[in-house]
Amino acid sequence: MSEADYPIEVSVVICTRNRHDQLEETLDSLMKLRSSHQWEAVILDNASTDRTKEVIEAFAKVCPNAHYAHEAQRGLGAARDTAWRSTRGKIVAFTDDDCILPADYIDRVAEVFREDPALGFMGGRIELFDPDDAPVTIDLRDHRVEIPAKAYVSAGMLQGANMAIRRDVLVEIGGFDRRLGAGTPFPCEDIDAVAAAVWAGYRGAYDPRPVILHHHRRKAADVPDIMLSYDKGRGAYYMKYLLKPETRAAYARGWWETSGPAHRPITWRRLGREIASARKFLVQNTSQSEKRLWGSVLSFSEHLARFLAEFIRIVRFQKRTIP
């Protein structure tokens, strides 16, 4: 299809499940968007059982830029994959159902891509909306960071709460992996899409100009569960790219440099959790031959990481308690 077939400059995708009360705050921010560019919002109901559908449909009646979509398969990867295919924009921007978009968000996203026509994707700044929330799932970098093509991309380099991808890139990479994302055992659909674009030959960037305010409402007591979710996502993500011959060396080296050399108990424990998730991804998504090839390696690595975490913890405890 030609550029004329997609008259919208920026499509905003928001996927939600059973959060009709929180969603209204996000929808209100859509109403306040101001831009000279044509834009639309696709709000996808991911098999909700509350009043989500009614809230979205009522909003679409008062906001002509908004459209309702539905996906019955639970999981953010499946939801985003269905949602972007319902859009008409040259650029598809993704955010979450607990985020507030500033009035200039559309203009800032369009500006980043207009200034760099070869840019395939980008991520933006994510700030806390409520200072009483835990300082997690945010990105406060204040400078641009380039992401080259055909290179390792560390988990967390960009986040799905503020991410935009050219439509042509989404078409080429086949959209989002429907096996991944929040609501599945492997919450990593955002960085997986970024990596797919990178290894398809596209470069991207983090740019702080498009800003999202994240009102996630999580407090300090919620942080351990959030970190555990991150560990699971990283493990599955790294495993997926270890299984690909083209990316194997880069991801083996990158994973080790990210989680291996800092000899702290918490790092080794984290690595053990990542490997456990990698094993689970392997079991659920690969052939018997790949399971046999990788299973014993991952099992040994997981036990080694846990042993080293405990060993270092004991040594450090003894150093503190023995004069």
PAZAPA-4460 file (N, C-alpha, C; in steps of 0.05 Angstrom, whole numbers, plus 32768, in hexadecimal, padded with zeros to 4 digits):
% residues 323
    n_x    n_y    n_z   ca_x   ca_y   ca_z    c_x    c_y    c_z   seq   type   mol
   8011   7FE8   8000   8000   8000   8000   8011   8019   8000     1      M     A
   8007   802F   7FF4   8016   8048   7FF2   8011   8059   800B     2      S     A
   8021   806F   800C   801E   8082   8022   8001   808D   8023     3      E     A
   7FF5   8090   800B   7FDA   809B   800A   7FC5   8089   8017     4      A     A
   7FCB   8070   8019   7FB9   805D   8026   7FB8   8061   8044     5      D     A
   7FCC   8070   804F   7FCD   8074   806C   7FCE   8092   8071     6      Y     A
   7FB6   809F   8072   7FB5   80BC   8073   7FBC   80C7   808F     7      P     A
   7FBC   80B6   80A3   7FC1   80BF   80BE   7FDF   80C0   80C3     8      I     A
   7FE9   80D5   80D0   8005   80D7   80D6   800D   80C6   80ED     9      E     A
   7FFE   80C8   8103   8005   80B9   811C   7FEC   80AB   8126    10      V     A
   7FEE   8091   812A   7FD9   8081   8138   7FE3   807B   8154    11      S     A
   7FD3   8080   8168   7FD9   8079   8183   7FCA   805F   818B    12      V     A
   7FD9   804C   8195   7FCD   8032   819D   7FCE   8030   81BB    13      V     A
   7FB7   802A   81C7   7FB5   8025   81E4   7FA5   800B   81E7    14      I     A
   7FB2   7FF8   81F4   7FA5   7FDE   81FA   7F9F   7FDC   8217    15      C     A
   7F87   7FD1   821E   7F7F   7FD1   823A   7F6F   7FB8   8240    16      T     A
   7F70   7FB0   825A   7F61   7F9A   8263   7F57   7F9F   8280    17      R     A
   7F3D   7FA0   8283   7F31   7FA2   829E   7F3C   7FB9   82AE    18      N     A
   7F3E   7FD0   82A1   7F47   7FE8   82AF   7F35   8000   82A8    19      R     A
   7F1C   7FFB   82A6   7F0A   8011   829C   7F0C   802A   82AD    20      H     A
   7F11   8027   82C7   7F12   803E   82D9   7F2B   804E   82D4    21      D     A
   7F42   8041   82D1   7F5B   804F   82CB   7F5C   805A   82AE    22      Q     A
   7F4F   804C   829C   7F51   8053   8280   7F46   806E   827B    23      L     A
   7F32   8077   828A   7F25   8091   8284   7F39   80A8   8286    24      E     A
   7F4D   80A6   8298   7F61   80BA   829B   7F72   80BC   8281    25      E     A
   7F79   80A5   8276   7F88   80A4   825D   7F78   80AF   8246    26      T     A
   7F5F   80A7   8244   7F4D   80B1   822F   7F4A   80CF   8231    27      L     A
   7F48   80DA   8248   7F45   80F7   824C   7F5D   8105   8240    28      D     A
   7F75   80FA   8243   7F8D   8106   8238   7F8C   8106   8219    29      S     A
   7F80   80F1   820D   7F7D   80F0   81F0   7F6C   8108   81E6    30      L     A
   7F57   810E   81F5   7F46   8124   81EE   7F54   813F   81ED    31      M     A
   7F6A   8141   81FC   7F79   815A   81FF   7F90   815C   81EB    32      K     A
   7F94   8147   81DB   7FAA   8149   81C7   7FA5   815F   81B3    33      L     A
   7FBA   816D   81AC   7FB8   8183   8198   7FCF   817F   8184    34      R     A
   7FC8   817D   816B   7FDC   8179   8156   7FD2   8183   813B    35      S     A
   7FE5   818C   812B   7FDF   8193   810F   7FDF   817A   80FD    36      S     A
   7FE9   8164   8108   7FEA   814B   80F9   7FD0   813B   80FD    37      H     A
   7FC8   812C   80E8   7FB2   811A   80EB   7FBA   8103   80FD    38      Q     A
   7FA9   80FC   8110   7FAF   80E7   8123   7F96   80D7   8129    39      W     A
   7F99   80C0   8134   7F83   80AF   813E   7F8D   80A0   8156    40      E     A
   7F79   8095   8164   7F80   8083   817B   7F6F   806A   8179    41      A     A
   7F7D   8053   817A   7F6F   8039   817B   7F72   802F   8197    42      V     A
   7F5B   802B   81A5   7F5B   8021   81C0   7F50   8005   81BF    43      I     A
   7F61   7FF2   81C6   7F5A   7FD6   81C4   7F53   7FCA   81DE    44      L     A
   7F3C   7FBD   81DF   7F32   7FAE   81F7   7F3D   7F91   81F5    45      D     A
   7F4F   7F8A   8207   7F5B   7F6F   8206   7F4B   7F5C   8218    46      N     A
   7F34   7F54   820F   7F23   7F40   821C   7F1C   7F48   8238    47      A     A
   7F14   7F61   823C   7F0C   7F6A   8256   7EF2   7F5E   825F    48      S     A
   7EEE   7F5D   8279   7ED4   7F53   8284   7EC6   7F68   8294    49      T     A
   7ED1   7F81   8294   7EC4   7F97   82A3   7EB7   7FA9   828F    50      D     A
   7EB6   7FC3   8295   7EA7   7FD6   8283   7EBA   7FE3   826E    51      R     A
   7ED0   7FD6   8269   7EE3   7FE2   8256   7ED7   7FE8   823B    52      T     A
   7EC9   7FD5   8230   7EBD   7FD9   8215   7EAB   7FF1   8215    53      K     A
   7E99   7FF4   8229   7E87   800A   822A   7E95   8025   822D    54      E     A
   7EAB   8025   823D   7EB9   803E   8241   7EC6   8047   8226    55      V     A
   7ED3   8034   8218   7EE0   803B   81FF   7ECB   8044   81EA    56      I     A
   7EB6   8035   81E7   7EA1   803C   81D3   7E95   8057   81D9    57      E     A
   7E90   805D   81F3   7E85   8077   81FA   7E99   808E   81F3    58      A     A
   7EB3   8088   81F8   7EC7   809C   81F2   7EC9   80A1   81D3    59      F     A
   7EC7   808B   81C4   7EC9   808E   81A7   7EB3   809F   819B    60      A     A
   7E9C   80A1   81A9   7E86   80B1   81A0   7E8B   80CF   81A3    61      K     A
   7E9C   80D6   81B6   7EA2   80F3   81BB   7EBD   80FB   81B0    62      V     A
   7ECE   80E7   81A9   7EE8   80EC   819D   7EEA   80DF   8182    63      C     A
   7EE6   80EF   816D   7EE5   80E3   8151   7F00   80D6   8149    64      P     A
   7F15   80DD   8156   7F2F   80D1   8150   7F32   80B4   815B    65      N     A
   7F21   80AC   816D   7F24   8093   817C   7F14   807D   816F    66      A     A
   7F1F   8064   8171   7F11   804D   8166   7F15   8035   817A    67      H     A
   7F00   8025   817C   7F00   800E   818D   7F0A   7FF5   817E    68      Y     A
   7F1A   7FE5   818B   7F23   7FCB   8180   7F22   7FB6   8196    69      A     A
   7F22   7F9D   818E   7F20   7F87   81A1   7F32   7F70   819A    70      H     A
   7F3E   7F64   81AE   7F4E   7F4C   81AA   7F47   7F38   81C1    71      E     A
   7F3F   7F20   81B9   7F37   7F0C   81CD   7F4E   7EFD   81DA    72      A     A
   7F65   7EFC   81CB   7F7C   7EEE   81D7   7F8A   7F00   81EB    73      Q     A
   7F8C   7EF6   8204   7F98   7F06   8219   7FB6   7F09   8215    74      R     A
   7FC0   7F21   821A   7FDD   7F26   8218   7FE2   7F3F   8208    75      G     A
   7FF5   7F4F   8211   7FFA   7F69   8204   8006   7F66   81E8    76      L     A
   8015   7F50   81E3   801F   7F4C   81C9   8009   7F48   81B5    77      G     A
   7FF6   7F36   81BB   7FDF   7F31   81AA   7FCE   7F4B   81A7    78      A     A
   7FCA   7F59   81BD   7FBA   7F72   81BC   7FC6   7F87   81AA    79      A     A
   7FE0   7F8C   81AD   7FED   7FA0   819D   7FEF   7F97   817F    80      R     A
   7FF2   7F7D   817B   7FF4   7F74   815F   7FD9   7F78   8151    81      D     A
   7FC3   7F73   815F   7FA9   7F78   8152   7FA4   7F96   814F    82      T     A
   7FAC   7FA5   8164   7FA6   7FC2   8163   7FB3   7FD1   814D    83      A     A
   7FCD   7FCC   8149   7FDB   7FDC   8135   7FD0   7FD6   8119    84      W     A
   7FC7   7FBE   8115   7FBC   7FB6   80FB   7FA1   7FC5   80F5    85      R     A
   7F95   7FD0   810B   7F7C   7FDF   8108   7F81   7FFD   8103    86      S     A
   7F9A   8005   8103   7FA1   8021   8100   7FA4   8029   80E3    87      T     A
   7FA5   8044   80DF   7FA9   804E   80C4   7FC0   8062   80C3    88      R     A
   7FD1   8061   80D7   7FE7   8075   80D8   8001   806B   80CC    89      G     A
   8010   807E   80C2   802B   8079   80B8   803E   8072   80D0    90      K     A
   8039   807E   80E7   8048   8079   80FF   8034   806E   8114    91      I     A
   803B   8059   8122   802A   804D   8136   8037   8050   8151    92      V     A
   802B   8060   8163   8036   8065   817D   8027   8054   8192    93      A     A
   8036   8048   81A4   802A   8037   81B8   802E   8043   81D4    94      F     A
   8018   8042   81E4   801A   804A   8200   8008   8037   8210    95      T     A
   8007   803B   822A   7FF8   8029   823C   7FDE   8037   8246    96      D     A
   7FCD   8026   8251   7FB3   8030   825A   7FB4   803E   8275    97      D     A
   7FCC   8041   8280   7FD0   8051   8299   7FE3   8069   8294    98      D     A
   7FE4   8072   827B   7FF5   8088   8274   7FE5   80A0   826B    99      C     A
   7FF1   80B7   8270   7FE4   80D1   8268   7FF6   80DD   8252   100      I     A
   7FE9   80E4   823C   7FF8   80F0   8225   7FF6   810F   8227   101      L     A
   800D   811D   8228   800C   813A   8226   8000   8143   820C   102      P     A
   7FF7   815C   820C   7FE8   8167   81F5   7FF9   8167   81DB   103      A     A
   8014   8169   81DE   8025   816A   81C6   8031   814F   81BE   104      D     A
   8026   813A   81C9   8033   811F   81C4   8034   8118   81A6   105      Y     A
   801F   811C   8198   801E   8116   817B   8034   8125   816C   106      I     A
   8035   813F   8171   8049   8150   8164   8066   8147   8169   107      D     A
   806B   813F   8182   8086   8137   8189   808E   811D   817C   108      R     A
   807B   810A   817B   8081   80F1   816D   8086   80F6   8150   109      V     A
   8074   8105   8143   8078   810B   8126   8092   811A   8121   110      A     A
   8099   812B   8133   80B2   813B   8130   80CB   8129   8130   111      E     A
   80CC   8115   8141   80E3   8103   8142   80E6   80F4   8128   112      V     A
   80D0   80EA   811D   80D2   80DB   8104   80D6   80ED   80EC   113      F     A
   80CB   8105   80EC   80CF   8118   80D6   80EC   8120   80D4   114      R     A
   80F9   8125   80EB   8115   812D   80EA   8128   8117   80E2   115      E     A
   811F   80FE   80E3   8131   80E8   80DD   8121   80D3   80CC   116      D     A
   811F   80D8   80B2   810E   80C7   80A1   8116   80AA   80A0   117      P     A
   812F   80A3   80A7   8137   8087   80A7   8132   8079   80C2   118      A     A
   8128   8088   80D5   8123   807C   80F0   810C   8068   80EE   119      L     A
   8111   8050   80F8   80FC   803C   80F7   80E9   803B   810E   120      G     A
   80F4   8043   8126   80E4   8042   813E   80F1   8055   8153   121      F     A
   80E2   805B   8168   80EC   806B   817D   80DE   8066   8197   122      M     A
   80EB   806D   81AD   80DF   806C   81C7   80E2   8088   81D4   123      G     A
   80D0   808F   81E6   80D2   80A9   81F2   80D3   80A9   8210   124      G     A
   80D4   80C1   821C   80D7   80C4   8239   80BD   80BC   8247   125      R     A
   80C0   80AF   825E   80A9   80A7   826E   80AD   80B1   828B   126      I     A
   809C   80C3   8293   809D   80CF   82AD   8087   80C5   82C0   127      E     A
   808C   80C6   82DA   8077   80C0   82ED   8061   80D5   82EC   128      L     A
   8048   80CD   82EC   8033   80E1   82EF   802F   80E8   830C   129      F     A
   8030   80D3   831D   802C   80D7   833A   8046   80D3   8348   130      D     A
   8052   80E7   8355   806C   80E4   8362   806B   80D0   8379   131      P     A
   8053   80C9   8383   8051   80B5   8398   8053   8099   838E   132      D     A
   8051   8095   8374   8054   807A   8368   8072   8072   8369   133      D     A
   8077   8058   8369   8092   804E   8368   80A0   8056   834E   134      A     A
   80B9   805E   834F   80C7   8067   8337   80D0   8050   8325   135      P     A
   80BD   8042   831B   80C2   802C   8309   80B2   8030   82EF   136      V     A
   80B8   8020   82DA   80AB   8022   82C0   80AC   803F   82B6   137      T     A
   80C2   804C   82BA   80C6   8067   82B0   80E1   8068   82A1   138      I     A
   80E6   807D   8292   80FF   8081   8284   8104   809F   8283   139      D     A
   8118   80A8   8292   811C   80C5   8296   8135   80CE   8287   140      L     A
   8140   80BF   8275   8157   80C8   8266   8150   80E2   8257   141      R     A
   8163   80F5   8258   815D   810F   824C   816C   8115   8233   142      D     A
   8178   8100   8227   8187   8103   820E   8181   80ED   81FB   143      H     A
   8184   80F2   81E2   817F   80DE   81CD   8193   80C7   81CE   144      R     A
   818A   80AF   81CA   819B   8097   81C9   8195   8088   81AF   145      V     A
   81A9   8085   819E   81A6   8077   8185   81A6   8058   8189   146      E     A
   8195   804A   8179   8194   802D   817A   819B   8024   815E   147      I     A
   81B3   8019   815A   81BB   8011   813F   81AD   7FF8   8135   148      P     A
   81AD   7FF4   811B   81A2   7FDB   810F   81B6   7FC4   8114   149      A     A
   81AA   7FAC   8114   81BA   7F93   8116   81CC   7F93   812E   150      K     A
   81C1   7F99   8146   81D0   7F9A   815E   81BF   7F91   8176   151      A     A
   81CC   7F87   818B   81BE   7F7F   81A3   81AF   7F97   81AF   152      Y     A
   8196   7F92   81B7   8186   7FA7   81C5   8180   7F9D   81E1   153      V     A
   8189   7FAB   81F5   8185   7FA2   8210   8167   7FA6   8218   154      S     A
   815D   7F94   8228   8142   7F96   8232   813F   7FB0   8241   155      A     A
   812A   7FBF   823C   8126   7FD8   8249   8131   7FF0   823A   156      G     A
   813E   7FEB   8224   8149   8002   8214   8133   8015   820C   157      M     A
   811C   800A   8204   8104   8019   81FF   80ED   800B   820D   158      L     A
   80D8   801A   8214   80C2   800E   8222   80A8   8013   8213   159      Q     A
   8096   7FFF   8214   807D   8000   8205   806A   8015   820E   160      G     A
   806E   8022   8226   805D   8037   822E   8060   8051   821E   161      A     A
   8077   8052   820F   807C   8069   81FE   808E   8061   81E7   162      N     A
   8082   8056   81D2   8091   804A   81BD   8082   804E   81A3   163      M     A
   8090   8054   818D   8083   8059   8173   8093   804B   815D   164      A     A
   8085   803F   814A   8092   8030   8135   8085   8037   811A   165      I     A
   8095   803B   8106   808A   8040   80EB   8079   8028   80E2   166      R     A
   8063   802E   80D5   8052   8019   80CC   8061   8005   80B9   167      R     A
   8071   800F   80A7   8080   7FFE   8095   8091   7FEA   80A4   168      D     A
   809D   7FF3   80BA   80AD   7FE1   80CB   809C   7FCB   80D7   169      V     A
   8085   7FD3   80E2   8074   7FBF   80EE   806B   7FAA   80DA   170      L     A
   8066   7FB3   80C2   805E   7FA0   80AD   8075   7F8D   80A7   171      V     A
   808D   7F97   80A5   80A4   7F86   809E   80AA   7F72   80B4   172      E     A
   80A8   7F7A   80CD   80AF   7F67   80E3   8097   7F55   80EB   173      I     A
   8080   7F59   80DE   8069   7F48   80E5   805B   7F50   80FE   174      G     A
   805E   7F69   8107   8050   7F72   811F   805C   7F68   8138   175      G     A
   804B   7F64   814C   8054   7F5B   8167   8051   7F3D   8169   176      F     A
   8063   7F31   8179   8061   7F15   8180   804A   7F11   8193   177      D     A
   8036   7F02   818B   801E   7EFF   819B   8022   7EED   81B3   178      R     A
   8038   7EE0   81B5   803E   7ECF   81CC   8048   7EDF   81E4   179      R     A
   804F   7EF8   81DF   805D   7F08   81F3   804B   7F1E   81FE   180      L     A
   8054   7F2B   8214   8047   7F43   821F   803A   7F3E   8239   181      G     A
   8034   7F53   8247   8025   7F52   8260   800B   7F41   825C   182      A     A
   8005   7F30   826F   7FEF   7F1D   826C   7FF8   7F02   8262   183      G     A
   8012   7EFF   825B   801E   7EE6   8254   8035   7EE1   8268   184      T     A
   8041   7EC9   8267   8059   7EC5   8278   8071   7ED5   8270   185      P     A
   8070   7EE2   8259   8088   7EEF   824E   8083   7F0C   8246   186      F     A
   8084   7F1F   8259   807D   7F3B   8254   8094   7F4A   8247   187      P     A
   8097   7F46   822C   80AD   7F53   821E   80A6   7F59   8201   188      C     A
   808D   7F5D   81FB   8085   7F61   81DF   8090   7F7B   81D4   189      E     A
   8095   7F8F   81E5   809E   7FA9   81DB   80BB   7FA8   81D2   190      D     A
   80CD   7F9E   81E3   80E9   7F9D   81DB   80ED   7F88   81C5   191      I     A
   80DC   7F73   81C5   80DE   7F60   81AF   80D8   7F6C   8194   192      D     A
   80C4   7F7E   8193   80BE   7F8C   817A   80D5   7F9E   8171   193      A     A
   80E1   7FAB   8185   80F8   7FBD   8180   810F   7FAC   8174   194      V     A
   8115   7F95   8181   812B   7F85   8177   8125   7F7A   815B   195      A     A
   810C   7F72   8156   8105   7F69   813C   810A   7F7E   8127   196      A     A
   8104   7F97   812D   8109   7FAD   811A   8127   7FB1   8116   197      A     A
   8136   7FB0   812C   8153   7FB3   812B   8160   7F9E   8119   198      V     A
   8158   7F85   811D   8164   7F6F   810D   8158   7F6D   80F1   199      W     A
   8143   7F7C   80EC   8139   7F7F   80D0   8148   7F95   80C1   200      A     A
   815A   7FA2   80CF   816B   7FB6   80C2   8164   7FD3   80C8   201      G     A
   8152   7FD8   80DB   814A   7FF3   80E1   8158   7FFD   80FA   202      Y     A
   815E   8017   80F9   8169   8023   8111   8153   8033   811F   203      R     A
   8157   8038   8139   8144   8047   8148   8151   8059   815C   204      G     A
   8142   8064   816F   814D   8076   8182   813A   807A   819A   205      A     A
   8147   8080   81B1   8138   808C   81C7   813A   80AA   81C4   206      Y     A
   8123   80B8   81C5   8123   80D5   81C3   8111   80DF   81D9   207      D     A
   811B   80F2   81E9   810C   80FB   8201   80F5   810F   81FB   208      P     A
   80F2   8117   81E2   80DE   812B   81DC   80C1   8121   81DF   209      R     A
   80BA   810A   81D4   809F   8100   81DA   809E   80F6   81F7   210      P     A
   808C   8101   8207   808B   80FB   8223   8070   80EE   8229   211      V     A
   8070   80DA   823A   8058   80CD   8245   805A   80CF   8264   212      I     A
   8043   80D4   8270   8041   80D3   828E   8034   80B9   8296   213      L     A
   8043   80A9   82A6   803A   808F   82AD   802D   808F   82C9   214      H     A
   8014   808A   82CA   8005   8089   82E4   7FFF   806C   82EB   215      H     A
   8015   805D   82F2   8012   8040   82F5   8007   8038   8311   216      H     A
   8008   804B   8324   7FFB   8047   833E   8009   8031   834F   217      R     A
   8020   8029   8348   802E   8014   8358   803F   8021   836D   218      R     A
   8040   8014   8384   804F   801F   839A   8068   800D   83A0   219      K     A
   8077   8015   83B5   8090   8007   83BA   808B   7FE9   83BF   220      A     A
   8075   7FE1   83CB   806F   7FC5   83D0   806B   7FB5   83B7   221      A     A
   8065   7FC3   83A1   8060   7FB5   8387   8079   7FB0   8377   222      D     A
   808F   7FBD   837F   80A7   7FBD   836E   80B3   7FA1   836B   223      V     A
   80B5   7F90   8380   80C0   7F75   837B   80B1   7F65   8366   224      P     A
   8097   7F67   8365   8088   7F59   8350   808D   7F64   8335   225      D     A
   8091   7F7E   8333   8097   7F8B   831A   80B2   7F82   8310   226      I     A
   80C6   7F81   8322   80E1   7F78   831A   80E0   7F5B   8311   227      M     A
   80D0   7F4A   831E   80CE   7F2E   8316   80C3   7F2C   82FA   228      L     A
   80AF   7F3D   82F4   80A3   7F3D   82D9   80B8   7F45   82C5   229      S     A
   80C9   7F59   82CB   80DF   7F61   82B9   80F2   7F4A   82B4   230      Y     A
   80F9   7F3B   82CA   810B   7F25   82C7   8100   7F10   82B3   231      D     A
   80E6   7F0A   82B6   80D9   7EF7   82A4   80DA   7F00   8287   232      K     A
   80D4   7F1A   8283   80D4   7F24   8268   80F0   7F24   825C   233      G     A
   8104   7F2C   826B   8120   7F2B   8261   8128   7F0F   8259   234      R     A
   8122   7EFB   826A   812B   7EE0   8264   811F   7ED6   824A   235      G     A
   8105   7EDA   8246   80F7   7ED1   822D   8102   7EE0   8215   236      A     A
   8106   7EFA   8218   8110   7F0A   8202   812C   7F01   81F9   237      Y     A
   813E   7EFE   820D   8159   7EF5   8206   8159   7ED9   81F9   238      Y     A
   8148   7EC7   8204   8147   7EAC   81F9   813D   7EAC   81DC   239      M     A
   812A   7EBD   81D6   811F   7EBD   81BB   8135   7EC4   81A7   240      K     A
   8147   7ED7   81AF   815C   7EDF   819C   8175   7ECE   819E   241      Y     A
   8178   7EBF   81B3   818D   7EAA   81B4   8186   7E94   81A1   242      L     A
   816D   7E8F   819C   8165   7E79   818A   8169   7E80   816D   243      L     A
   816D   7E9A   8166   8170   7EA2   814A   818E   7EA2   8144   244      K     A
   8197   7E94   8130   81B4   7E93   8129   81C0   7EAF   8124   245      P     A
   81B1   7EC1   8117   81BB   7EDB   8111   81C1   7EEC   812A   246      E     A
   81B1   7EE8   813E   81B3   7EFA   8156   81BF   7EEC   816E   247      T     A
   81C6   7ED2   816C   81CE   7EC2   8183   81E7   7ECE   8190   248      R     A
   81FC   7ED3   8181   8215   7EDD   818D   8211   7EF8   819B   249      A     A
   8202   7F0A   818E   81FE   7F24   819A   81EE   7F22   81B4   250      A     A
   81DB   7F10   81B5   81CA   7F0F   81CD   81D7   7EFF   81E3   251      Y     A
   81E8   7EEB   81DC   81F7   7EDD   81F1   820A   7EF0   81FF   252      A     A
   8218   7F01   81EF   822A   7F14   81FA   821B   7F2A   8209   253      R     A
   8206   7F34   81FE   81F6   7F49   820B   81EA   7F41   8225   254      G     A
   81DE   7F29   8225   81D2   7F1F   823E   81E7   7F1D   8254   255      W     A
   81FE   7F12   824D   8213   7F0F   8262   821C   7F2A   826C   256      W     A
   8220   7F3C   825A   822A   7F57   8262   8215   7F66   8273   257      E     A
   81FB   7F60   826E   81E6   7F6D   827D   81E2   7F61   8299   258      T     A
   81E4   7F46   829B   81DD   7F39   82B4   81F3   7F2A   82C1   259      S     A
   8209   7F24   82B3   821D   7F12   82BE   8233   7F1D   82CE   260      G     A
   8242   7F31   82C5   825C   7F37   82D2   825A   7F47   82EC   261      P     A
   8244   7F53   82F2   8242   7F62   830C   823D   7F4E   8322   262      A     A
   8251   7F48   8332   824F   7F31   8345   8241   7F3A   835E   263      H     A
   8228   7F3F   835C   8217   7F45   8373   8201   7F2F   8375   264      R     A
   81FA   7F28   838D   81E6   7F12   838F   81CC   7F19   8380   265      P     A
   81C3   7F32   8381   81AA   7F38   8374   81AC   7F35   8356   266      I     A
   81C3   7F3A   834B   81C7   7F37   832E   81C6   7F19   8326   267      T     A
   81D3   7F08   8335   81D3   7EEC   832F   81B7   7EE0   8334   268      W     A
   81A9   7EE9   8348   818D   7EE0   834C   817C   7EE8   8334   269      R     A
   8180   7F01   832B   8170   7F0A   8314   8176   7EFA   82FC   270      R     A
   8190   7EF4   82F7   8198   7EE3   82E1   818A   7EC8   82E2   271      L     A
   8189   7EBC   82FA   817C   7EA3   82FE   815E   7EA4   82F6   272      G     A
   8151   7EB9   82FD   8135   7EBC   82F6   8131   7EC0   82D7   273      R     A
   8144   7ECF   82CC   8143   7ED3   82AF   8146   7EB8   82A0   274      E     A
   8159   7EA8   82AA   815E   7E8E   829D   8146   7E7C   82A0   275      I     A
   8139   7E7D   82B8   8121   7E6D   82BC   810B   7E74   82A8   276      A     A
   8108   7E8E   82A3   80F4   7E97   828F   80FD   7E8F   8273   277      S     A
   8117   7E90   826D   8121   7E87   8253   811A   7E6A   824F   278      A     A
   811E   7E5A   8263   8117   7E3D   8261   80F9   7E39   825B   279      R     A
   80E9   7E49   8269   80CC   7E46   8264   80C5   7E4E   8248   280      K     A
   80D1   7E63   823E   80CC   7E6B   8222   80D5   7E55   820F   281      F     A
   80EC   7E4A   8215   80F7   7E34   8204   80E4   7E1D   8203   282      L     A
   80D9   7E15   821A   80C8   7DFD   821C   80AE   7E02   820C   283      V     A
   80A3   7E1A   820E   8089   7E20   8202   808A   7E27   81E4   284      Q     A
   80A2   7E2E   81DA   80A2   7E3A   81BF   80B7   7E2E   81AC   285      N     A
   80C3   7E17   81B2   80D7   7E0D   81A1   80D3   7DEF   819B   286      T     A
   80E2   7DE5   8188   80E1   7DC9   8181   80EF   7DB7   8195   287      S     A
   80EC   7D9D   8194   80F9   7D8B   81A6   8117   7D8C   81A4   288      Q     A
   8121   7D8F   818C   813E   7D90   8188   814A   7DA9   8196   289      S     A
   813C   7DC0   8193   8146   7DD8   81A1   8143   7DD6   81BF   290      E     A
   812E   7DC9   81C8   812C   7DC4   81E5   8143   7DB4   81F0   291      K     A
   814B   7D9F   81E1   8161   7D8E   81EA   817B   7D9E   81E9   292      R     A
   817F   7DAE   81D4   8198   7DBC   81D1   819C   7DD1   81E7   293      L     A
   8187   7DE0   81EC   8189   7DF7   81FF   8181   7DF0   821B   294      W     A
   8171   7DDC   821F   8166   7DD6   823A   817B   7DD1   824F   295      G     A
   818E   7DC0   8248   81A2   7DB9   825C   81B4   7DD1   8262   296      S     A
   81BA   7DE1   824E   81CB   7DF9   8252   81BD   7E0D   8264   297      V     A
   81A3   7E12   8260   8195   7E24   8270   8191   7E1A   828D   298      L     A
   818C   7E00   828F   8189   7DF4   82AA   81A3   7DF8   82BA   299      S     A
   81B9   7DF1   82AE   81D3   7DF5   82BC   81D7   7E12   82C3   300      F     A
   81D2   7E24   82B0   81D7   7E41   82B5   81C5   7E4B   82CB   301      S     A
   81AC   7E43   82CC   819A   7E4C   82E1   81A3   7E43   82FC   302      E     A
   81AB   7E2A   82FF   81B5   7E20   8319   81CF   7E2E   8320   303      H     A
   81E0   7E33   830D   81F9   7E41   8313   81F4   7E5D   831D   304      L     A
   81E2   7E6B   8310   81DC   7E87   8318   81D1   7E88   8334   305      A     A
   81C0   7E75   833A   81B4   7E74   8355   81CA   7E6D   836A   306      R     A
   81DB   7E5A   8363   81F1   7E53   8375   8203   7E6B   837B   307      F     A
   820B   7E79   8366   821D   7E90   8369   8210   7EA6   8379   308      L     A
   81F6   7EAA   8375   81E8   7EBF   8385   81E9   7EB8   83A2   309      A     A
   81E3   7E9F   83A9   81E4   7E97   83C5   8200   7E97   83D0   310      E     A
   8213   7E8E   83C1   822F   7E8D   83CA   8239   7EA9   83D0   311      F     A
   8234   7EBC   83BE   823D   7ED7   83C2   822F   7EE4   83DA   312      I     A
   8216   7EDE   83DD   8207   7EE8   83F5   8213   7EDF   840F   313      R     A
   821A   7EC5   8410   8226   7EBA   8428   8241   7EC6   842E   314      I     A
   8252   7EC9   8419   826D   7ED4   841C   826B   7EF1   8427   315      V     A
   8258   7F00   841B   8256   7F1C   8424   824B   7F1E   8441   316      R     A
   8239   7F0C   8448   822E   7F0B   8463   8245   7F05   8477   317      F     A
   8256   7EF2   8470   826C   7EEB   8482   8280   7F02   8484   318      Q     A
   8285   7F10   846F   8297   7F27   8471   828C   7F3D   8483   319      K     A
   8272   7F3F   8484   8266   7F54   8496   8265   7F4B   84B3   320      R     A
   8263   7F31   84B8   825F   7F27   84D3   8278   7F1D   84E1   321      T     A
   828D   7F15   84D1   82A5   7F0A   84DD   82BA   7F21   84DF   322      I     A
   82C4   7F26   84F7   82D7   7F3C   84FA   82F2   7F35   84ED   323      P     A
***
